[in-house]
Amino acid sequence: MKIVFTLQARENFKRSIDFLKFQGVPEEKIEEIAEGLLAKIDSLKTRQFLGQAEDYLAHLSKHHRRLIEGPYKIIYYIENESVYITDIFDSRQHPSGMKG
């Protein structure tokens, strides 16, 4: 299975890391968080149905799923032989900000 990041997912990942830097989180901790997110995403190569259905995105009819890593939701869907990462969402925000 191939992992594909959408532009939105890449931007939100970067935005999350930049926010941690802005908050003064030590670089070691930021790297730990980023590596944890990427490792969780990498696990989808062999376990695509690991995450639960994401009800907030049901209206898109793509059968989005979510993985949780700390306070982050990793939003994805499966199509053909690819897992599309569509968002990396800080779950401390309101779900209306989540996009598929």
DSSP file (Angstrom, degrees, kcal/mol; ACC not computed):
  #  RESIDUE AA STRUCTURE BP1 BP2  ACC     N-H-->O    O-->H-N    N-H-->O    O-->H-N    TCO  KAPPA ALPHA  PHI   PSI    X-CA   Y-CA   Z-CA
    1    1 A M              0   0    0      0, 0.0     2,-0.4     0, 0.0    81,-0.2   0.000 360.0 360.0 360.0 137.6    0.0    0.0    0.0
    2    2 A K  E     -a   82   0A   0     79,-2.2    81,-3.2    42,-0.0     2,-0.5  -0.791 360.0-138.7-100.0 139.8    1.3    3.4   -0.9
    3    3 A I  E     -a   83   0A   0     -2,-0.4     2,-0.4    79,-0.2    81,-0.2  -0.869  20.3-173.3 -98.8 128.7    0.9    6.5    1.4
    4    4 A V  E     -a   84   0A   0     79,-3.0    81,-3.2    -2,-0.5     2,-0.5  -0.989  10.6-152.6-125.5 125.0   -0.1    9.7   -0.4
    5    5 A F  E     -a   85   0A   0     -2,-0.4    81,-0.2    79,-0.2     2,-0.1  -0.828  14.1-138.5 -94.7 130.5   -0.2   13.1    1.5
    6    6 A T     >  -     0   0    0     79,-2.6     4,-2.3    -2,-0.5     5,-0.2  -0.435  27.4-108.9 -76.5 162.6   -2.5   15.7    0.1
    7    7 A L  H  > S+     0   0    0      1,-0.2     4,-2.7     2,-0.2     5,-0.2   0.909 120.9  54.2 -57.5 -42.8   -1.3   19.3    0.0
    8    8 A Q  H  > S+     0   0    0      1,-0.2     4,-2.7     2,-0.2    80,-0.2   0.906 107.3  49.8 -59.5 -43.1   -3.7   20.1    2.8
    9    9 A A  H  > S+     0   0    0     76,-0.3     4,-2.3     2,-0.2    -1,-0.2   0.917 111.8  48.6 -63.3 -42.7   -2.3   17.4    5.0
   10   10 A R  H  X S+     0   0    0     -4,-2.3     4,-2.4     2,-0.2    -2,-0.2   0.929 113.0  47.4 -62.1 -45.0    1.3   18.6    4.4
   11   11 A E  H  X S+     0   0    0     -4,-2.7     4,-2.7     1,-0.2    -2,-0.2   0.909 113.0  47.8 -63.9 -42.8    0.3   22.2    5.1
   12   12 A N  H  X S+     0   0    0     -4,-2.7     4,-2.3     2,-0.2    -1,-0.2   0.859 110.2  52.5 -69.2 -34.5   -1.5   21.3    8.4
   13   13 A F  H  X S+     0   0    0     -4,-2.3     4,-2.1    -5,-0.2    -2,-0.2   0.950 113.2  44.2 -62.2 -48.6    1.4   19.1    9.5
   14   14 A K  H  X S+     0   0    0     -4,-2.4     4,-2.9     1,-0.2    -2,-0.2   0.907 112.3  52.6 -62.0 -42.5    3.8   22.0    8.9
   15   15 A R  H  X S+     0   0    0     -4,-2.7     4,-2.2     1,-0.2    -1,-0.2   0.891 108.8  50.6 -62.0 -39.7    1.4   24.4   10.6
   16   16 A S  H  X S+     0   0    0     -4,-2.3     4,-1.9     2,-0.2    -1,-0.2   0.914 112.3  46.2 -64.5 -42.8    1.2   22.1   13.7
   17   17 A I  H  X S+     0   0    0     -4,-2.1     4,-2.1     1,-0.2    -2,-0.2   0.917 112.0  51.0 -66.6 -43.1    5.0   21.9   13.9
   18   18 A D  H  X S+     0   0    0     -4,-2.9     4,-2.5     1,-0.2    -1,-0.2   0.880 108.1  53.2 -61.1 -38.0    5.3   25.7   13.5
   19   19 A F  H  X S+     0   0    0     -4,-2.2     4,-2.1     2,-0.2    -1,-0.2   0.906 107.0  51.3 -65.0 -40.7    2.7   26.3   16.3
   20   20 A L  H  <>S+     0   0    0     -4,-1.9     5,-2.3     2,-0.2     4,-0.3   0.910 110.9  48.6 -62.0 -41.0    4.7   24.1   18.6
   21   21 A K  H ><5S+     0   0    0     -4,-2.1     3,-1.5     1,-0.2    -2,-0.2   0.922 109.8  51.9 -62.6 -44.1    7.9   26.1   17.8
   22   22 A F  H 3<5S+     0   0    0     -4,-2.5    -1,-0.2     1,-0.3    -2,-0.2   0.849 106.4  54.7 -60.7 -35.2    5.9   29.3   18.4
   23   23 A Q  T 3<5S-     0   0    0     -4,-2.1    -1,-0.3    -5,-0.2    -2,-0.2   0.510 119.2-112.3 -78.1  -4.2    4.8   28.0   21.8
   24   24 A G  T < 5 +     0   0    0     -3,-1.5    -3,-0.2    -4,-0.3    -2,-0.1   0.688  55.2 166.0  83.3  18.4    8.4   27.4   22.8
   25   25 A V      < -     0   0    0     -5,-2.3    -1,-0.2    -6,-0.2     5,-0.1  -0.493  46.8-100.9 -66.6 133.8    8.2   23.6   22.8
   26   26 A P     >  -     0   0    0      0, 0.0     4,-2.2     0, 0.0     3,-0.5  -0.233  25.2-120.3 -58.8 145.0   11.8   22.2   22.9
   27   27 A E  H  > S+     0   0    0      1,-0.2     4,-2.6     2,-0.2     5,-0.2   0.848 112.3  57.4 -55.9 -38.4   13.1   21.0   19.5
   28   28 A E  H  > S+     0   0    0      1,-0.2     4,-2.0     2,-0.2    -1,-0.2   0.913 108.4  46.2 -59.8 -42.7   13.6   17.4   20.9
   29   29 A K  H  > S+     0   0    0     -3,-0.5     4,-2.4     2,-0.2    -2,-0.2   0.890 110.7  52.7 -68.1 -39.7    9.9   17.2   21.9
   30   30 A I  H  X S+     0   0    0     -4,-2.2     4,-2.7     1,-0.2    -2,-0.2   0.923 109.9  48.6 -61.3 -44.3    8.8   18.6   18.5
   31   31 A E  H  X S+     0   0    0     -4,-2.6     4,-2.8     1,-0.2     5,-0.2   0.896 110.2  52.0 -62.6 -39.8   10.9   15.9   16.8
   32   32 A E  H  X S+     0   0    0     -4,-2.0     4,-2.0     2,-0.2    -2,-0.2   0.911 111.6  46.4 -62.1 -43.7    9.4   13.2   19.0
   33   33 A I  H  X S+     0   0    0     -4,-2.4     4,-2.2     2,-0.2    -2,-0.2   0.937 114.0  47.4 -64.3 -47.9    5.9   14.4   18.1
   34   34 A A  H  X S+     0   0    0     -4,-2.7     4,-2.4     1,-0.2    -2,-0.2   0.915 112.6  48.9 -61.5 -44.5    6.6   14.6   14.4
   35   35 A E  H  X S+     0   0    0     -4,-2.8     4,-2.4     1,-0.2    -1,-0.2   0.876 109.7  52.8 -64.2 -37.3    8.2   11.1   14.4
   36   36 A G  H  X S+     0   0    0     -4,-2.0     4,-2.1    -5,-0.2    -2,-0.2   0.916 110.5  47.0 -63.7 -43.4    5.3    9.7   16.3
   37   37 A L  H  X S+     0   0    0     -4,-2.2     4,-2.2     1,-0.2    -2,-0.2   0.929 114.1  47.0 -63.3 -45.5    2.8   11.1   13.7
   38   38 A L  H  X S+     0   0    0     -4,-2.4     4,-2.5     1,-0.2    -2,-0.2   0.864 111.3  51.4 -67.3 -35.9    4.9    9.8   10.8
   39   39 A A  H  X S+     0   0    0     -4,-2.4     4,-1.5     2,-0.2    -1,-0.2   0.907 109.7  49.9 -66.2 -41.2    5.3    6.4   12.4
   40   40 A K  H  < S+     0   0    0     -4,-2.1     4,-0.4     1,-0.2    -2,-0.2   0.917 112.3  47.7 -62.8 -43.1    1.5    6.1   12.9
   41   41 A I  H >< S+     0   0    0     -4,-2.2     3,-1.7     1,-0.2     4,-0.2   0.913 107.9  55.6 -63.0 -42.9    0.9    7.1    9.3
   42   42 A D  H >< S+     0   0    0     -4,-2.5     3,-1.8     1,-0.3     4,-0.3   0.813  95.4  67.0 -60.8 -30.6    3.5    4.6    8.2
   43   43 A S  G >X S+     0   0    0     -4,-1.5     4,-1.5     1,-0.3     3,-1.0   0.716  85.5  72.5 -64.1 -18.9    1.7    1.8   10.0
   44   44 A L  G <4 S+     0   0    0     -3,-1.7    -1,-0.3    -4,-0.4    -2,-0.2   0.663  77.5  77.5 -71.1 -15.2   -1.2    2.3    7.5
   45   45 A K  G <4 S+     0   0    0     -3,-1.8    -1,-0.2    -4,-0.2     3,-0.2   0.861 114.8  17.3 -60.3 -34.4    0.9    0.6    4.8
   46   46 A T  T <4 S+     0   0    0     -3,-1.0    -2,-0.2    -4,-0.3    -1,-0.2   0.567 133.5  42.1-114.3 -13.6    0.1   -2.7    6.3
   47   47 A R    ><  +     0   0    0     -4,-1.5     3,-1.7     1,-0.1     4,-0.2  -0.522  60.2 162.1-134.9  66.6   -2.9   -2.0    8.5
   48   48 A Q  T 3  S+     0   0    0      1,-0.3     3,-0.5    -3,-0.2    -1,-0.1   0.771  75.6  51.8 -61.8 -29.5   -5.2    0.3    6.5
   49   49 A F  T 3  S+     0   0    0      1,-0.2    -1,-0.3    16,-0.0    -5,-0.1   0.135  75.4 108.4 -97.8  21.8   -8.3   -0.3    8.6
   50   50 A L    <   +     0   0    0     -3,-1.7    -1,-0.2    -7,-0.1    -2,-0.1   0.875  67.2  71.3 -62.4 -39.6   -6.6    0.4   11.9
   51   51 A G  S    S-     0   0    0     -3,-0.5    16,-0.2    -4,-0.2     2,-0.2  -0.308  84.6-112.9 -80.9 162.5   -8.4    3.7   12.3
   52   52 A Q  E     -B   66   0A   0     14,-1.5    14,-2.5     1,-0.1    -1,-0.1  -0.522  42.9 -85.0 -87.8 159.2  -12.1    4.2   13.1
   53   53 A A  E     -B   65   0A   0     12,-0.2     2,-0.9    -2,-0.2    12,-0.3  -0.372  38.2-131.8 -60.7 141.3  -14.6    5.7   10.8
   54   54 A E    >   -     0   0    0     10,-2.4     3,-1.6     1,-0.2    10,-0.2  -0.837  20.3-171.4-101.4  98.2  -14.6    9.6   10.9
   55   55 A D  G >  S+     0   0    0     -2,-0.9     3,-1.5     1,-0.3     4,-0.3   0.793  78.4  67.0 -61.2 -32.2  -18.3   10.5   11.2
   56   56 A Y  G 3  S+     0   0    0      1,-0.3    -1,-0.3     2,-0.1     3,-0.2   0.695 107.1  41.5 -65.4 -16.8  -17.7   14.2   10.7
   57   57 A L  G X  S+     0   0    0     -3,-1.6     3,-2.0     1,-0.1     5,-0.5   0.235  77.8 109.8-113.7  12.6  -16.7   13.5    7.1
   58   58 A A  G X   +     0   0    0     -3,-1.5     3,-1.8     1,-0.3     5,-0.2   0.822  68.6  69.2 -57.8 -31.8  -19.3   11.0    6.2
   59   59 A H  G 3  S+     0   0    0     -4,-0.3    -1,-0.3     1,-0.3    -2,-0.1   0.673  89.9  62.8 -63.4 -16.2  -21.0   13.5    3.9
   60   60 A L  G <  S-     0   0    0     -3,-2.0    -1,-0.3     1,-0.0    -2,-0.2   0.589  96.3-141.5 -84.9 -10.7  -18.0   13.2    1.5
   61   61 A S  S <  S+     0   0    0     -3,-1.8    -3,-0.1    -4,-0.3    -2,-0.1   0.777  70.1 113.8  56.1  31.8  -18.7    9.5    0.8
   62   62 A K  S    S-     0   0    0     -5,-0.5    16,-0.4    17,-0.0    -1,-0.1   0.387  83.5-121.2-106.3  -0.5  -15.0    8.6    0.8
   63   63 A H        -     0   0    0     -5,-0.2    15,-0.3    -6,-0.2    -5,-0.1   0.927  38.8-161.3  59.1  47.7  -15.2    6.5    4.0
   64   64 A H        -     0   0    0     -7,-0.3   -10,-2.4   -10,-0.2     2,-0.3  -0.219   7.2-165.1 -57.9 148.2  -12.7    8.6    5.8
   65   65 A R  E     -BC  53  76A   0     11,-3.4    11,-2.4   -12,-0.3     2,-0.4  -0.830   5.3-141.3-128.8 168.4  -11.1    7.1    8.8
   66   66 A R  E     -BC  52  75A   0    -14,-2.5   -14,-1.5    -2,-0.3     2,-0.4  -0.990   7.6-163.3-137.1 144.9   -9.0    8.5   11.7
   67   67 A L  E     - C   0  74A   0      7,-1.8     7,-2.9    -2,-0.4     2,-0.5  -0.930  19.4-138.6-116.8 148.1   -6.0    7.5   13.7
   68   68 A I  E     + C   0  73A   0     -2,-0.4     2,-0.4     5,-0.2     5,-0.2  -0.923  23.5 171.3-111.5 132.6   -5.2    9.2   17.0
   69   69 A E  E >   - C   0  72A   0      3,-2.5     3,-2.0    -2,-0.5   -32,-0.1  -0.869  69.5 -53.2-138.0 102.7   -1.6   10.1   18.0
   70   70 A G  T 3  S-     0   0    0     -2,-0.4    -1,-0.1     1,-0.3    21,-0.0  -0.480 122.0 -20.2  61.7-132.5   -1.6   12.2   21.1
   71   71 A P  T 3  S+     0   0    0      0, 0.0    20,-3.6     0, 0.0    21,-0.3   0.374 120.4  99.4 -85.6   7.4   -3.9   15.2   20.6
   72   72 A Y  E <   -CD  69  90A   0     -3,-2.0    -3,-2.5    18,-0.3     2,-0.5  -0.732  58.0-153.2-101.8 142.4   -3.7   14.8   16.8
   73   73 A K  E     -CD  68  89A   0     16,-3.5    16,-3.0    -2,-0.3     2,-0.7  -0.943   7.8-153.6-105.8 131.3   -6.2   13.1   14.4
   74   74 A I  E     -CD  67  88A   0     -7,-2.9    -7,-1.8    -2,-0.5     2,-0.4  -0.935  15.3-157.5-103.7 114.4   -4.7   11.7   11.2
   75   75 A I  E     +CD  66  87A   0     12,-2.9    11,-2.2    -2,-0.7    12,-1.4  -0.785  24.8 149.6 -99.0 132.8   -7.5   11.7    8.7
   76   76 A Y  E     -CD  65  85A   0    -11,-2.4   -11,-3.4    -2,-0.4     2,-0.3  -0.972  28.2-156.6-153.1 165.1   -7.3    9.3    5.7
   77   77 A Y  E     - D   0  84A   0      7,-1.7     7,-3.0    -2,-0.3     2,-0.5  -0.967  21.3-124.5-142.1 161.9   -9.2    7.3    3.2
   78   78 A I  E     + D   0  83A   0    -16,-0.4     2,-0.4    -2,-0.3     5,-0.2  -0.894  28.0 170.8-110.8 132.0   -8.3    4.3    1.1
   79   79 A E  E >   - D   0  82A   0      3,-2.6     3,-2.1    -2,-0.5     2,-0.1  -0.958  61.0 -44.8-144.5 124.2   -8.6    4.2   -2.6
   80   80 A N  T 3  S-     0   0    0     -2,-0.4    -2,-0.0     1,-0.3     0, 0.0  -0.377 123.9 -21.2  55.0-122.1   -7.3    1.4   -4.9
   81   81 A E  T 3  S+     0   0    0     -2,-0.1   -79,-2.2    -3,-0.1     2,-0.3   0.040 122.1  86.4-105.1  25.4   -3.8    0.6   -3.6
   82   82 A S  E <   -aD   2  79A   0     -3,-2.1    -3,-2.6   -81,-0.2     2,-0.6  -0.943  61.4-147.0-129.5 148.5   -3.2    4.0   -1.9
   83   83 A V  E     -aD   3  78A   0    -81,-3.2   -79,-3.0    -2,-0.3     2,-0.7  -0.972  22.5-152.2-108.1 118.2   -3.9    5.5    1.5
   84   84 A Y  E     -aD   4  77A   0     -7,-3.0    -7,-1.7    -2,-0.6     2,-0.7  -0.838   2.2-153.1 -97.6 116.4   -4.6    9.2    1.2
   85   85 A I  E     +aD   5  76A   0    -81,-3.2   -79,-2.6    -2,-0.7   -76,-0.3  -0.801  21.7 171.2 -85.9 114.1   -3.7   11.3    4.2
   86   86 A T  E     +     0   0A   0    -11,-2.2     2,-0.3    -2,-0.7   -10,-0.2   0.673  56.9   5.7-102.5 -19.9   -6.1   14.3    3.9
   87   87 A D  E     - D   0  75A   0    -12,-1.4   -12,-2.9    13,-0.1     2,-0.5  -0.982  42.9-155.0-161.3 148.3   -5.6   16.1    7.2
   88   88 A I  E     - D   0  74A   0     -2,-0.3     2,-0.5   -80,-0.2   -14,-0.2  -0.957  35.6-173.4-123.8 108.9   -3.6   16.1   10.4
   89   89 A F  E     - D   0  73A   0    -16,-3.0   -16,-3.5    -2,-0.5     2,-0.7  -0.893  29.0-130.8-118.9 126.9   -5.9   17.8   12.8
   90   90 A D  E >   - D   0  72A   0     -2,-0.5     3,-2.2   -18,-0.2   -18,-0.3  -0.662  20.0-150.2 -74.0 113.2   -5.2   18.9   16.4
   91   91 A S  T 3  S+     0   0    0    -20,-3.6    -1,-0.2    -2,-0.7   -19,-0.1   0.509  88.4  77.1 -70.5  -2.4   -8.2   17.4   18.2
   92   92 A R  T 3  S+     0   0    0    -21,-0.3    -1,-0.3     2,-0.1     2,-0.2   0.545  86.8  78.4 -80.2  -5.7   -8.1   20.2   20.7
   93   93 A Q  S <  S-     0   0    0     -3,-2.2     5,-0.0     1,-0.1    -4,-0.0  -0.526 102.5 -85.1 -92.5 166.4   -9.7   22.4   18.0
   94   94 A H    >   -     0   0    0     -2,-0.2     3,-2.2     1,-0.1     4,-0.2  -0.529  36.5-124.3 -70.7 137.2  -13.4   22.3   17.1
   95   95 A P  G >  S+     0   0    0      0, 0.0     3,-1.8     0, 0.0    -1,-0.1   0.676 103.0  78.1 -59.5 -17.4  -14.1   19.5   14.5
   96   96 A S  G 3  S+     0   0    0      1,-0.3    -2,-0.0     3,-0.0    -3,-0.0   0.725  87.0  61.6 -65.1 -17.6  -15.7   21.9   12.1
   97   97 A G  G <  S+     0   0    0     -3,-2.2    -1,-0.3     2,-0.1     2,-0.2   0.573  82.9 102.2 -81.9  -9.2  -12.1   22.9   11.2
   98   98 A M    <   -     0   0    0     -3,-1.8     2,-0.3    -4,-0.2   -11,-0.1  -0.533  53.8-169.6 -77.9 139.2  -11.4   19.4   10.0
   99   99 A K              0   0    0     -2,-0.2   -24,-0.1     1,-0.1   -42,-0.1  -0.943 360.0 360.0-130.0 152.3  -11.4   18.8    6.2
  100  100 A G              0   0    0     -2,-0.3   -13,-0.1   -36,-0.0    -1,-0.1   0.416 360.0 360.0 -98.2 360.0  -11.3   15.7    4.1
